[in-house]
Each structure stands twice: as C-alpha cells, then as structure tokens.
C-alpha cells in the first residue's frame, strides 16, 4: 500500500509538473504570437500613416503648383490685356 501511494504521488507530481510546463509553454507561445501580432499591426499602422502623410504632402504639393500656375496664368492674361489696352489707347 505504501509503495503504491508513493508511486501515485510520484506520478501525480510528474503529471502536475508536465501540465504546468505545458500550460506555461502555451502561454508563452500565445504571448509571443500576440506581441508579433501587435508589432505587425503597429507596423501596418505606421506604414499607413507614412503613406497618408505622403499622400497629403503630394496633394498639397500639387495644389501649390496649381495655385502658382493659376497666378502665372492670371499675370500672363493681365499683361496681354495691358499690352492690348496700351495699343488701343495709342
């Protein structure tokens, strides 16, 4: 009876340790996977924000070129009209 109780206790403790080790390793893998997932989400968010900034910058740049072009165009029209007016007055 005594050896069998000791044997059961031994088996029980081995099973318990194995169970804890198994749970711990699952938890570790889960936490690593979670960190990797968070990192990849953060990376995607970072890329998206960089792309968004680049997009806004390019829109602003195009708008800036367009406004310069329209001012140049207005100046050009004004000078043509001025020359025409001077010619007409003369």
HTML snippet that shows the backbone in 3Dmol.js (N, CA, C, O; Angstrom):
<script src="https://3Dmol.org/build/3Dmol-min.js"></script>
<div id="view" style="width:600px;height:400px;position:relative"></div>
<script>
const pdb = `
ATOM      1  N   UNK A   1       0.833  -1.203   0.000  1.00  0.00           N
ATOM      2  CA  UNK A   1       0.000   0.000   0.000  1.00  0.00           C
ATOM      3  C   UNK A   1       0.868   1.253   0.000  1.00  0.00           C
ATOM      4  O   UNK A   1       0.608   2.193  -0.751  1.00  0.00           O
ATOM      5  N   UNK A   2       1.898   1.265   0.841  1.00  0.00           N
ATOM      6  CA  UNK A   2       2.765   2.448   0.919  1.00  0.00           C
ATOM      7  C   UNK A   2       3.474   2.712  -0.411  1.00  0.00           C
ATOM      8  O   UNK A   2       3.449   3.845  -0.893  1.00  0.00           O
ATOM      9  N   UNK A   3       4.121   1.677  -1.033  1.00  0.00           N
ATOM     10  CA  UNK A   3       4.783   1.945  -2.310  1.00  0.00           C
ATOM     11  C   UNK A   3       3.813   2.466  -3.367  1.00  0.00           C
ATOM     12  O   UNK A   3       4.159   3.342  -4.159  1.00  0.00           O
ATOM     13  N   UNK A   4       2.591   1.919  -3.373  1.00  0.00           N
ATOM     14  CA  UNK A   4       1.663   2.348  -4.418  1.00  0.00           C
ATOM     15  C   UNK A   4       1.241   3.799  -4.198  1.00  0.00           C
ATOM     16  O   UNK A   4       1.066   4.548  -5.160  1.00  0.00           O
ATOM     17  N   UNK A   5       1.078   4.198  -2.933  1.00  0.00           N
ATOM     18  CA  UNK A   5       0.735   5.599  -2.648  1.00  0.00           C
ATOM     19  C   UNK A   5       1.882   6.508  -3.089  1.00  0.00           C
ATOM     20  O   UNK A   5       1.665   7.548  -3.711  1.00  0.00           O
ATOM     21  N   UNK A   6       3.115   6.093  -2.753  1.00  0.00           N
ATOM     22  CA  UNK A   6       4.288   6.865  -3.161  1.00  0.00           C
ATOM     23  C   UNK A   6       4.362   6.938  -4.671  1.00  0.00           C
ATOM     24  O   UNK A   6       4.674   7.983  -5.243  1.00  0.00           O
ATOM     25  N   UNK A   7       4.074   5.828  -5.305  1.00  0.00           N
ATOM     26  CA  UNK A   7       4.108   5.772  -6.762  1.00  0.00           C
ATOM     27  C   UNK A   7       3.055   6.701  -7.360  1.00  0.00           C
ATOM     28  O   UNK A   7       3.327   7.427  -8.316  1.00  0.00           O
ATOM     29  N   UNK A   8       1.848   6.672  -6.786  1.00  0.00           N
ATOM     30  CA  UNK A   8       0.773   7.555  -7.265  1.00  0.00           C
ATOM     31  C   UNK A   8       1.159   9.023  -7.060  1.00  0.00           C
ATOM     32  O   UNK A   8       0.941   9.869  -7.927  1.00  0.00           O
ATOM     33  N   UNK A   9       1.738   9.299  -5.887  1.00  0.00           N
ATOM     34  CA  UNK A   9       2.158  10.669  -5.591  1.00  0.00           C
ATOM     35  C   UNK A   9       3.216  11.117  -6.596  1.00  0.00           C
ATOM     36  O   UNK A   9       3.203  12.249  -7.077  1.00  0.00           O
ATOM     37  N   UNK A  10       4.125  10.204  -6.895  1.00  0.00           N
ATOM     38  CA  UNK A  10       5.190  10.498  -7.848  1.00  0.00           C
ATOM     39  C   UNK A  10       4.606  10.751  -9.235  1.00  0.00           C
ATOM     40  O   UNK A  10       4.956  11.725  -9.902  1.00  0.00           O
ATOM     41  N   UNK A  11       3.708   9.854  -9.660  1.00  0.00           N
ATOM     42  CA  UNK A  11       3.067  10.023 -10.982  1.00  0.00           C
ATOM     43  C   UNK A  11       2.277  11.332 -11.000  1.00  0.00           C
ATOM     44  O   UNK A  11       2.318  12.096 -11.965  1.00  0.00           O
ATOM     45  N   UNK A  12       1.551  11.565  -9.892  1.00  0.00           N
ATOM     46  CA  UNK A  12       0.742  12.787  -9.789  1.00  0.00           C
ATOM     47  C   UNK A  12       1.600  14.029  -9.904  1.00  0.00           C
ATOM     48  O   UNK A  12       1.241  14.970 -10.611  1.00  0.00           O
ATOM     49  N   UNK A  13       2.738  14.042  -9.210  1.00  0.00           N
ATOM     50  CA  UNK A  13       3.576  15.245  -9.241  1.00  0.00           C
ATOM     51  C   UNK A  13       4.213  15.433 -10.617  1.00  0.00           C
ATOM     52  O   UNK A  13       4.351  16.560 -11.091  1.00  0.00           O
ATOM     53  N   UNK A  14       4.600  14.325 -11.258  1.00  0.00           N
ATOM     54  CA  UNK A  14       5.155  14.410 -12.614  1.00  0.00           C
ATOM     55  C   UNK A  14       4.104  14.966 -13.569  1.00  0.00           C
ATOM     56  O   UNK A  14       4.376  15.854 -14.376  1.00  0.00           O
ATOM     57  N   UNK A  15       2.880  14.412 -13.452  1.00  0.00           N
ATOM     58  CA  UNK A  15       1.791  14.866 -14.326  1.00  0.00           C
ATOM     59  C   UNK A  15       1.503  16.349 -14.081  1.00  0.00           C
ATOM     60  O   UNK A  15       1.257  17.109 -15.017  1.00  0.00           O
ATOM     61  N   UNK A  16       1.538  16.742 -12.813  1.00  0.00           N
ATOM     62  CA  UNK A  16       1.262  18.135 -12.456  1.00  0.00           C
ATOM     63  C   UNK A  16       2.334  19.063 -13.033  1.00  0.00           C
ATOM     64  O   UNK A  16       2.022  20.098 -13.621  1.00  0.00           O
ATOM     65  N   UNK A  17       3.588  18.680 -12.857  1.00  0.00           N
ATOM     66  CA  UNK A  17       4.700  19.476 -13.391  1.00  0.00           C
ATOM     67  C   UNK A  17       4.607  19.552 -14.911  1.00  0.00           C
ATOM     68  O   UNK A  17       4.794  20.614 -15.504  1.00  0.00           O
ATOM     69  N   UNK A  18       4.311  18.391 -15.542  1.00  0.00           N
ATOM     70  CA  UNK A  18       4.180  18.360 -17.003  1.00  0.00           C
ATOM     71  C   UNK A  18       3.038  19.263 -17.452  1.00  0.00           C
ATOM     72  O   UNK A  18       3.144  19.968 -18.455  1.00  0.00           O
ATOM     73  N   UNK A  19       1.957  19.230 -16.702  1.00  0.00           N
ATOM     74  CA  UNK A  19       0.791  20.049 -17.030  1.00  0.00           C
ATOM     75  C   UNK A  19       1.131  21.539 -16.923  1.00  0.00           C
ATOM     76  O   UNK A  19       0.780  22.324 -17.803  1.00  0.00           O
ATOM     77  N   UNK A  20       1.819  21.925 -15.835  1.00  0.00           N
ATOM     78  CA  UNK A  20       2.230  23.331 -15.656  1.00  0.00           C
ATOM     79  C   UNK A  20       3.181  23.747 -16.786  1.00  0.00           C
ATOM     80  O   UNK A  20       3.054  24.832 -17.352  1.00  0.00           O
ATOM     81  N   UNK A  21       4.134  22.862 -17.100  1.00  0.00           N
ATOM     82  CA  UNK A  21       5.088  23.169 -18.169  1.00  0.00           C
ATOM     83  C   UNK A  21       4.355  23.372 -19.485  1.00  0.00           C
ATOM     84  O   UNK A  21       4.670  24.281 -20.254  1.00  0.00           O
ATOM     85  N   UNK A  22       3.374  22.514 -19.734  1.00  0.00           N
ATOM     86  CA  UNK A  22       2.602  22.597 -20.974  1.00  0.00           C
ATOM     87  C   UNK A  22       1.811  23.909 -21.030  1.00  0.00           C
ATOM     88  O   UNK A  22       1.821  24.607 -22.044  1.00  0.00           O
ATOM     89  N   UNK A  23       1.129  24.233 -19.929  1.00  0.00           N
ATOM     90  CA  UNK A  23       0.352  25.482 -19.862  1.00  0.00           C
ATOM     91  C   UNK A  23       1.286  26.683 -20.036  1.00  0.00           C
ATOM     92  O   UNK A  23       0.980  27.624 -20.768  1.00  0.00           O
ATOM     93  N   UNK A  24       2.433  26.630 -19.343  1.00  0.00           N
ATOM     94  CA  UNK A  24       3.388  27.733 -19.425  1.00  0.00           C
ATOM     95  C   UNK A  24       3.881  27.917 -20.854  1.00  0.00           C
ATOM     96  O   UNK A  24       4.000  29.044 -21.335  1.00  0.00           O
ATOM     97  N   UNK A  25       4.170  26.798 -21.538  1.00  0.00           N
ATOM     98  CA  UNK A  25       4.684  26.928 -22.903  1.00  0.00           C
ATOM     99  C   UNK A  25       3.599  27.448 -23.843  1.00  0.00           C
ATOM    100  O   UNK A  25       3.883  28.232 -24.749  1.00  0.00           O
ATOM    101  N   UNK A  26       2.353  27.010 -23.627  1.00  0.00           N
ATOM    102  CA  UNK A  26       1.241  27.526 -24.451  1.00  0.00           C
ATOM    103  C   UNK A  26       1.090  29.029 -24.213  1.00  0.00           C
ATOM    104  O   UNK A  26       0.938  29.803 -25.157  1.00  0.00           O
ATOM    105  N   UNK A  27       1.133  29.433 -22.933  1.00  0.00           N
ATOM    106  CA  UNK A  27       1.002  30.850 -22.592  1.00  0.00           C
ATOM    107  C   UNK A  27       2.134  31.658 -23.222  1.00  0.00           C
ATOM    108  O   UNK A  27       1.918  32.764 -23.718  1.00  0.00           O
ATOM    109  N   UNK A  28       3.333  31.101 -23.196  1.00  0.00           N
ATOM    110  CA  UNK A  28       4.492  31.784 -23.772  1.00  0.00           C
ATOM    111  C   UNK A  28       4.315  31.954 -25.278  1.00  0.00           C
ATOM    112  O   UNK A  28       4.523  33.038 -25.825  1.00  0.00           O
ATOM    113  N   UNK A  29       3.927  30.861 -25.938  1.00  0.00           N
ATOM    114  CA  UNK A  29       3.711  30.927 -27.391  1.00  0.00           C
ATOM    115  C   UNK A  29       2.617  31.940 -27.703  1.00  0.00           C
ATOM    116  O   UNK A  29       2.737  32.733 -28.637  1.00  0.00           O
ATOM    117  N   UNK A  30       1.542  31.903 -26.906  1.00  0.00           N
ATOM    118  CA  UNK A  30       0.437  32.842 -27.127  1.00  0.00           C
ATOM    119  C   UNK A  30       0.911  34.284 -26.952  1.00  0.00           C
ATOM    120  O   UNK A  30       0.542  35.162 -27.733  1.00  0.00           O
ATOM    121  N   UNK A  31       1.733  34.528 -25.920  1.00  0.00           N
ATOM    122  CA  UNK A  31       2.184  35.905 -25.684  1.00  0.00           C
ATOM    123  C   UNK A  31       3.131  36.360 -26.792  1.00  0.00           C
ATOM    124  O   UNK A  31       3.084  37.516 -27.212  1.00  0.00           O
ATOM    125  N   UNK A  32       3.989  35.457 -27.264  1.00  0.00           N
ATOM    126  CA  UNK A  32       4.894  35.801 -28.374  1.00  0.00           C
ATOM    127  C   UNK A  32       4.076  36.098 -29.628  1.00  0.00           C
ATOM    128  O   UNK A  32       4.330  37.073 -30.335  1.00  0.00           O
ATOM    129  N   UNK A  33       3.076  35.229 -29.896  1.00  0.00           N
ATOM    130  CA  UNK A  33       2.216  35.438 -31.071  1.00  0.00           C
ATOM    131  C   UNK A  33       1.482  36.766 -30.950  1.00  0.00           C
ATOM    132  O   UNK A  33       1.336  37.502 -31.926  1.00  0.00           O
ATOM    133  N   UNK A  34       1.022  37.062 -29.740  1.00  0.00           N
ATOM    134  CA  UNK A  34       0.304  38.311 -29.508  1.00  0.00           C
ATOM    135  C   UNK A  34       1.222  39.511 -29.742  1.00  0.00           C
ATOM    136  O   UNK A  34       0.823  40.493 -30.368  1.00  0.00           O
ATOM    137  N   UNK A  35       2.453  39.423 -29.234  1.00  0.00           N
ATOM    138  CA  UNK A  35       3.418  40.517 -29.448  1.00  0.00           C
ATOM    139  C   UNK A  35       3.718  40.688 -30.931  1.00  0.00           C
ATOM    140  O   UNK A  35       3.786  41.808 -31.438  1.00  0.00           O
ATOM    141  N   UNK A  36       3.898  39.561 -31.620  1.00  0.00           N
ATOM    142  CA  UNK A  36       4.174  39.625 -33.062  1.00  0.00           C
ATOM    143  C   UNK A  36       3.000  40.265 -33.783  1.00  0.00           C
ATOM    144  O   UNK A  36       3.173  41.082 -34.688  1.00  0.00           O
ATOM    145  N   UNK A  37       1.803  39.876 -33.365  1.00  0.00           N
ATOM    146  CA  UNK A  37       0.594  40.421 -33.980  1.00  0.00           C
ATOM    147  C   UNK A  37       0.490  41.924 -33.723  1.00  0.00           C
ATOM    148  O   UNK A  37       0.208  42.702 -34.635  1.00  0.00           O
ATOM    149  N   UNK A  38       0.724  42.324 -32.462  1.00  0.00           N
ATOM    150  CA  UNK A  38       0.683  43.757 -32.115  1.00  0.00           C
ATOM    151  C   UNK A  38       1.740  44.515 -32.918  1.00  0.00           C
ATOM    152  O   UNK A  38       1.479  45.595 -33.449  1.00  0.00           O
ATOM    153  N   UNK A  39       2.939  43.932 -32.997  1.00  0.00           N
ATOM    154  CA  UNK A  39       4.022  44.583 -33.742  1.00  0.00           C
ATOM    155  C   UNK A  39       3.645  44.742 -35.206  1.00  0.00           C
ATOM    156  O   UNK A  39       3.891  45.789 -35.806  1.00  0.00           O
ATOM    157  N   UNK A  40       3.042  43.692 -35.789  1.00  0.00           N
ATOM    158  CA  UNK A  40       2.703  43.785 -37.212  1.00  0.00           C
ATOM    159  C   UNK A  40       1.579  44.789 -37.436  1.00  0.00           C
ATOM    160  O   UNK A  40       1.579  45.514 -38.430  1.00  0.00           O
ATOM    161  N   UNK A  41       0.614  44.832 -36.506  1.00  0.00           N
ATOM    162  CA  UNK A  41      -0.463  45.830 -36.611  1.00  0.00           C
ATOM    163  C   UNK A  41       0.135  47.232 -36.504  1.00  0.00           C
ATOM    164  O   UNK A  41      -0.213  48.131 -37.269  1.00  0.00           O
ATOM    165  N   UNK A  42       1.046  47.401 -35.533  1.00  0.00           N
ATOM    166  CA  UNK A  42       1.692  48.706 -35.353  1.00  0.00           C
ATOM    167  C   UNK A  42       2.481  49.083 -36.605  1.00  0.00           C
ATOM    168  O   UNK A  42       2.481  50.242 -37.020  1.00  0.00           O
ATOM    169  N   UNK A  43       3.148  48.108 -37.198  1.00  0.00           N
ATOM    170  CA  UNK A  43       3.938  48.361 -38.403  1.00  0.00           C
ATOM    171  C   UNK A  43       3.024  48.769 -39.560  1.00  0.00           C
ATOM    172  O   UNK A  43       3.306  49.718 -40.292  1.00  0.00           O
ATOM    173  N   UNK A  44       1.923  48.028 -39.705  1.00  0.00           N
ATOM    174  CA  UNK A  44       0.959  48.352 -40.769  1.00  0.00           C
ATOM    175  C   UNK A  44       0.395  49.754 -40.536  1.00  0.00           C
ATOM    176  O   UNK A  44       0.260  50.542 -41.472  1.00  0.00           O
ATOM    177  N   UNK A  45       0.068  50.056 -39.274  1.00  0.00           N
ATOM    178  CA  UNK A  45      -0.453  51.389 -38.946  1.00  0.00           C
ATOM    179  C   UNK A  45       0.589  52.459 -39.265  1.00  0.00           C
ATOM    180  O   UNK A  45       0.259  53.529 -39.777  1.00  0.00           O
ATOM    181  N   UNK A  46       1.850  52.156 -38.956  1.00  0.00           N
ATOM    182  CA  UNK A  46       2.946  53.095 -39.230  1.00  0.00           C
ATOM    183  C   UNK A  46       3.075  53.327 -40.735  1.00  0.00           C
ATOM    184  O   UNK A  46       3.178  54.466 -41.191  1.00  0.00           O
ATOM    185  N   UNK A  47       3.070  52.228 -41.503  1.00  0.00           N
ATOM    186  CA  UNK A  47       3.165  52.342 -42.968  1.00  0.00           C
ATOM    187  C   UNK A  47       1.979  53.138 -43.492  1.00  0.00           C
ATOM    188  O   UNK A  47       2.135  54.000 -44.357  1.00  0.00           O
ATOM    189  N   UNK A  48       0.785  52.845 -42.961  1.00  0.00           N
ATOM    190  CA  UNK A  48      -0.417  53.561 -43.399  1.00  0.00           C
ATOM    191  C   UNK A  48      -0.292  55.048 -43.087  1.00  0.00           C
ATOM    192  O   UNK A  48      -0.665  55.887 -43.907  1.00  0.00           O
ATOM    193  N   UNK A  49       0.232  55.379 -41.907  1.00  0.00           N
ATOM    194  CA  UNK A  49       0.346  56.797 -41.550  1.00  0.00           C
ATOM    195  C   UNK A  49       1.390  57.487 -42.417  1.00  0.00           C
ATOM    196  O   UNK A  49       1.202  58.636 -42.815  1.00  0.00           O
ATOM    197  N   UNK A  50       2.489  56.797 -42.712  1.00  0.00           N
ATOM    198  CA  UNK A  50       3.514  57.364 -43.601  1.00  0.00           C
ATOM    199  C   UNK A  50       2.920  57.583 -44.989  1.00  0.00           C
ATOM    200  O   UNK A  50       3.124  58.628 -45.607  1.00  0.00           O
ATOM    201  N   UNK A  51       2.178  56.577 -45.471  1.00  0.00           N
ATOM    202  CA  UNK A  51       1.547  56.691 -46.791  1.00  0.00           C
ATOM    203  C   UNK A  51       0.555  57.841 -46.800  1.00  0.00           C
ATOM    204  O   UNK A  51       0.464  58.589 -47.774  1.00  0.00           O
ATOM    205  N   UNK A  52      -0.185  57.975 -45.714  1.00  0.00           N
ATOM    206  CA  UNK A  52      -1.173  59.040 -45.606  1.00  0.00           C
ATOM    207  C   UNK A  52      -0.493  60.409 -45.618  1.00  0.00           C
ATOM    208  O   UNK A  52      -0.953  61.328 -46.296  1.00  0.00           O
ATOM    209  N   UNK A  53       0.595  60.542 -44.872  1.00  0.00           N
ATOM    210  CA  UNK A  53       1.350  61.806 -44.855  1.00  0.00           C
ATOM    211  C   UNK A  53       1.903  62.103 -46.246  1.00  0.00           C
ATOM    212  O   UNK A  53       1.836  63.236 -46.721  1.00  0.00           O
ATOM    213  N   UNK A  54       2.453  61.068 -46.897  1.00  0.00           N
ATOM    214  CA  UNK A  54       2.993  61.247 -48.249  1.00  0.00           C
ATOM    215  C   UNK A  54       1.888  61.684 -49.201  1.00  0.00           C
ATOM    216  O   UNK A  54       2.093  62.552 -50.049  1.00  0.00           O
ATOM    217  N   UNK A  55       0.719  61.077 -49.053  1.00  0.00           N
ATOM    218  CA  UNK A  55      -0.416  61.411 -49.908  1.00  0.00           C
ATOM    219  C   UNK A  55      -0.850  62.860 -49.684  1.00  0.00           C
ATOM    220  O   UNK A  55      -1.066  63.607 -50.639  1.00  0.00           O
ATOM    221  N   UNK A  56      -0.976  63.248 -48.416  1.00  0.00           N
ATOM    222  CA  UNK A  56      -1.356  64.632 -48.089  1.00  0.00           C
ATOM    223  C   UNK A  56      -0.310  65.601 -48.632  1.00  0.00           C
ATOM    224  O   UNK A  56      -0.645  66.640 -49.201  1.00  0.00           O
ATOM    225  N   UNK A  57       0.971  65.243 -48.447  1.00  0.00           N
ATOM    226  CA  UNK A  57       2.052  66.103 -48.929  1.00  0.00           C
ATOM    227  C   UNK A  57       1.984  66.259 -50.438  1.00  0.00           C
ATOM    228  O   UNK A  57       2.167  67.358 -50.961  1.00  0.00           O
ATOM    229  N   UNK A  58       1.718  65.151 -51.148  1.00  0.00           N
ATOM    230  CA  UNK A  58       1.680  65.242 -52.605  1.00  0.00           C
ATOM    231  C   UNK A  58       0.474  66.057 -53.064  1.00  0.00           C
ATOM    232  O   UNK A  58       0.557  66.807 -54.036  1.00  0.00           O
ATOM    233  N   UNK A  59      -0.660  65.904 -52.350  1.00  0.00           N
ATOM    234  CA  UNK A  59      -1.846  66.709 -52.689  1.00  0.00           C
ATOM    235  C   UNK A  59      -1.531  68.189 -52.469  1.00  0.00           C
ATOM    236  O   UNK A  59      -1.847  69.032 -53.309  1.00  0.00           O
ATOM    237  N   UNK A  60      -0.901  68.494 -51.324  1.00  0.00           N
ATOM    238  CA  UNK A  60      -0.545  69.885 -51.022  1.00  0.00           C
ATOM    239  C   UNK A  60       0.425  70.430 -52.067  1.00  0.00           C
ATOM    240  O   UNK A  60       0.323  71.583 -52.488  1.00  0.00           O
ATOM    241  N   UNK A  61       1.367  69.582 -52.479  1.00  0.00           N
ATOM    242  CA  UNK A  61       2.357  69.997 -53.474  1.00  0.00           C
ATOM    243  C   UNK A  61       1.669  70.293 -54.810  1.00  0.00           C
ATOM    244  O   UNK A  61       1.950  71.303 -55.454  1.00  0.00           O
ATOM    245  N   UNK A  62       0.767  69.400 -55.214  1.00  0.00           N
ATOM    246  CA  UNK A  62       0.024  69.602 -56.469  1.00  0.00           C
ATOM    247  C   UNK A  62      -0.810  70.878 -56.372  1.00  0.00           C
ATOM    248  O   UNK A  62      -0.858  71.669 -57.313  1.00  0.00           O
ATOM    249  N   UNK A  63      -1.469  71.073 -55.221  1.00  0.00           N
ATOM    250  CA  UNK A  63      -2.276  72.282 -55.024  1.00  0.00           C
ATOM    251  C   UNK A  63      -1.393  73.524 -55.111  1.00  0.00           C
ATOM    252  O   UNK A  63      -1.784  74.541 -55.683  1.00  0.00           O
ATOM    253  N   UNK A  64      -0.205  73.424 -54.538  1.00  0.00           N
ATOM    254  CA  UNK A  64       0.737  74.544 -54.572  1.00  0.00           C
ATOM    255  C   UNK A  64       1.144  74.857 -56.005  1.00  0.00           C
ATOM    256  O   UNK A  64       1.168  76.021 -56.405  1.00  0.00           O
ATOM    257  N   UNK A  65       1.465  73.823 -56.780  1.00  0.00           N
ATOM    258  CA  UNK A  65       1.836  74.019 -58.193  1.00  0.00           C
ATOM    259  C   UNK A  65       0.661  74.634 -58.954  1.00  0.00           C
ATOM    260  O   UNK A  65       0.834  75.552 -59.756  1.00  0.00           O
ATOM    261  N   UNK A  66      -0.547  74.105 -58.683  1.00  0.00           N
ATOM    262  CA  UNK A  66      -1.741  74.598 -59.372  1.00  0.00           C
ATOM    263  C   UNK A  66      -1.961  76.073 -59.065  1.00  0.00           C
ATOM    264  O   UNK A  66      -2.295  76.851 -59.958  1.00  0.00           O
ATOM    265  N   UNK A  67      -1.774  76.464 -57.798  1.00  0.00           N
ATOM    266  CA  UNK A  67      -2.010  77.868 -57.449  1.00  0.00           C
ATOM    267  C   UNK A  67      -0.948  78.760 -58.087  1.00  0.00           C
ATOM    268  O   UNK A  67      -1.260  79.857 -58.549  1.00  0.00           O
ATOM    269  N   UNK A  68       0.299  78.302 -58.118  1.00  0.00           N
ATOM    270  CA  UNK A  68       1.360  79.073 -58.782  1.00  0.00           C
ATOM    271  C   UNK A  68       1.041  79.207 -60.266  1.00  0.00           C
ATOM    272  O   UNK A  68       1.173  80.284 -60.848  1.00  0.00           O
ATOM    273  N   UNK A  69       0.617  78.089 -60.873  1.00  0.00           N
ATOM    274  CA  UNK A  69       0.283  78.100 -62.301  1.00  0.00           C
ATOM    275  C   UNK A  69      -0.874  79.049 -62.572  1.00  0.00           C
ATOM    276  O   UNK A  69      -0.858  79.779 -63.563  1.00  0.00           O
ATOM    277  N   UNK A  70      -1.888  79.045 -61.693  1.00  0.00           N
ATOM    278  CA  UNK A  70      -3.037  79.915 -61.945  1.00  0.00           C
ATOM    279  C   UNK A  70      -2.647  81.382 -61.775  1.00  0.00           C
ATOM    280  O   UNK A  70      -3.127  82.235 -62.522  1.00  0.00           O
ATOM    281  N   UNK A  71      -1.786  81.688 -60.806  1.00  0.00           N
ATOM    282  CA  UNK A  71      -1.313  83.069 -60.632  1.00  0.00           C
ATOM    283  C   UNK A  71      -0.514  83.498 -61.862  1.00  0.00           C
ATOM    284  O   UNK A  71      -0.687  84.606 -62.370  1.00  0.00           O
ATOM    285  N   UNK A  72       0.368  82.603 -62.336  1.00  0.00           N
ATOM    286  CA  UNK A  72       1.165  82.908 -63.528  1.00  0.00           C
ATOM    287  C   UNK A  72       0.253  83.129 -64.727  1.00  0.00           C
ATOM    288  O   UNK A  72       0.472  84.028 -65.539  1.00  0.00           O
ATOM    289  N   UNK A  73      -0.768  82.294 -64.819  1.00  0.00           N
ATOM    290  CA  UNK A  73      -1.708  82.401 -65.934  1.00  0.00           C
ATOM    291  C   UNK A  73      -2.458  83.733 -65.869  1.00  0.00           C
ATOM    292  O   UNK A  73      -2.627  84.406 -66.886  1.00  0.00           O
ATOM    293  N   UNK A  74      -2.909  84.109 -64.662  1.00  0.00           N
ATOM    294  CA  UNK A  74      -3.612  85.390 -64.493  1.00  0.00           C
ATOM    295  C   UNK A  74      -2.681  86.555 -64.835  1.00  0.00           C
ATOM    296  O   UNK A  74      -3.094  87.512 -65.491  1.00  0.00           O
ATOM    297  N   UNK A  75      -1.435  86.472 -64.392  1.00  0.00           N
ATOM    298  CA  UNK A  75      -0.462  87.530 -64.672  1.00  0.00           C
ATOM    299  C   UNK A  75      -0.248  87.647 -66.173  1.00  0.00           C
ATOM    300  O   UNK A  75      -0.159  88.746 -66.722  1.00  0.00           O
ATOM    301  N   UNK A  76      -0.167  86.497 -66.823  1.00  0.00           N
ATOM    302  CA  UNK A  76       0.042  86.471 -68.266  1.00  0.00           C
ATOM    303  C   UNK A  76      -1.148  87.110 -68.986  1.00  0.00           C
ATOM    304  O   UNK A  76      -0.973  87.921 -69.896  1.00  0.00           O
ATOM    305  N   UNK A  77      -2.372  86.730 -68.561  1.00  0.00           N
ATOM    306  CA  UNK A  77      -3.584  87.306 -69.173  1.00  0.00           C
ATOM    307  C   UNK A  77      -3.603  88.818 -68.941  1.00  0.00           C
ATOM    308  O   UNK A  77      -3.895  89.589 -69.855  1.00  0.00           O
ATOM    309  N   UNK A  78      -3.291  89.235 -67.715  1.00  0.00           N
ATOM    310  CA  UNK A  78      -3.306  90.659 -67.373  1.00  0.00           C
ATOM    311  C   UNK A  78      -2.317  91.425 -68.237  1.00  0.00           C
ATOM    312  O   UNK A  78      -2.625  92.517 -68.715  1.00  0.00           O
ATOM    313  N   UNK A  79      -1.121  90.857 -68.443  1.00  0.00           N
ATOM    314  CA  UNK A  79      -0.119  91.583 -69.221  1.00  0.00           C
ATOM    315  C   UNK A  79      -0.549  91.672 -70.683  1.00  0.00           C
ATOM    316  O   UNK A  79      -0.319  92.688 -71.339  1.00  0.00           O
ATOM    317  N   UNK A  80      -1.172  90.608 -71.194  1.00  0.00           N
ATOM    318  CA  UNK A  80      -1.671  90.646 -72.581  1.00  0.00           C
ATOM    319  C   UNK A  80      -2.744  91.721 -72.709  1.00  0.00           C
ATOM    320  O   UNK A  80      -2.746  92.505 -73.658  1.00  0.00           O
ATOM    321  N   UNK A  81      -3.668  91.745 -71.725  1.00  0.00           N
ATOM    322  CA  UNK A  81      -4.732  92.753 -71.755  1.00  0.00           C
ATOM    323  C   UNK A  81      -4.148  94.164 -71.634  1.00  0.00           C
ATOM    324  O   UNK A  81      -4.629  95.098 -72.275  1.00  0.00           O
ATOM    325  N   UNK A  82      -3.116  94.311 -70.815  1.00  0.00           N
ATOM    326  CA  UNK A  82      -2.484  95.612 -70.619  1.00  0.00           C
ATOM    327  C   UNK A  82      -1.844  96.078 -71.923  1.00  0.00           C
ATOM    328  O   UNK A  82      -1.995  97.233 -72.322  1.00  0.00           O
ATOM    329  N   UNK A  83      -1.123  95.161 -72.585  1.00  0.00           N
ATOM    330  CA  UNK A  83      -0.492  95.497 -73.870  1.00  0.00           C
ATOM    331  C   UNK A  83      -1.568  95.875 -74.882  1.00  0.00           C
ATOM    332  O   UNK A  83      -1.418  96.839 -75.632  1.00  0.00           O
ATOM    333  N   UNK A  84      -2.659  95.101 -74.895  1.00  0.00           N
ATOM    334  CA  UNK A  84      -3.752  95.389 -75.838  1.00  0.00           C
ATOM    335  C   UNK A  84      -4.363  96.759 -75.533  1.00  0.00           C
ATOM    336  O   UNK A  84      -4.676  97.524 -76.444  1.00  0.00           O
ATOM    337  N   UNK A  85      -4.526  97.056 -74.248  1.00  0.00           N
ATOM    338  CA  UNK A  85      -5.097  98.335 -73.829  1.00  0.00           C
ATOM    339  C   UNK A  85      -4.190  99.493 -74.236  1.00  0.00           C
ATOM    340  O   UNK A  85      -4.658 100.501 -74.765  1.00  0.00           O
ATOM    341  N   UNK A  86      -2.879  99.340 -73.985  1.00  0.00           N
ATOM    342  CA  UNK A  86      -1.909 100.376 -74.358  1.00  0.00           C
ATOM    343  C   UNK A  86      -1.950 100.583 -75.869  1.00  0.00           C
ATOM    344  O   UNK A  86      -1.945 101.721 -76.340  1.00  0.00           O
ATOM    345  N   UNK A  87      -1.989  99.501 -76.621  1.00  0.00           N
ATOM    346  CA  UNK A  87      -2.036  99.585 -78.085  1.00  0.00           C
ATOM    347  C   UNK A  87      -3.308 100.299 -78.528  1.00  0.00           C
ATOM    348  O   UNK A  87      -3.286 101.106 -79.457  1.00  0.00           O
ATOM    349  N   UNK A  88      -4.416  99.995 -77.858  1.00  0.00           N
ATOM    350  CA  UNK A  88      -5.706 100.598 -78.203  1.00  0.00           C
ATOM    351  C   UNK A  88      -5.687 102.096 -77.917  1.00  0.00           C
ATOM    352  O   UNK A  88      -6.163 102.896 -78.722  1.00  0.00           O
ATOM    353  N   UNK A  89      -5.127 102.469 -76.754  1.00  0.00           N
ATOM    354  CA  UNK A  89      -5.056 103.878 -76.374  1.00  0.00           C
ATOM    355  C   UNK A  89      -4.144 104.624 -77.349  1.00  0.00           C
ATOM    356  O   UNK A  89      -4.451 105.743 -77.762  1.00  0.00           O
ATOM    357  N   UNK A  90      -3.032 104.006 -77.710  1.00  0.00           N
ATOM    358  CA  UNK A  90      -2.086 104.621 -78.623  1.00  0.00           C
ATOM    359  C   UNK A  90      -2.751 104.751 -79.984  1.00  0.00           C
ATOM    360  O   UNK A  90      -2.136 105.250 -80.926  1.00  0.00           O
TER     361      UNK A  90
END
`;
const viewer = $3Dmol.createViewer("view");
viewer.addModel(pdb, "pdb");
viewer.setStyle({}, {cartoon: {color: "spectrum"}});
viewer.zoomTo();
viewer.render();
</script>
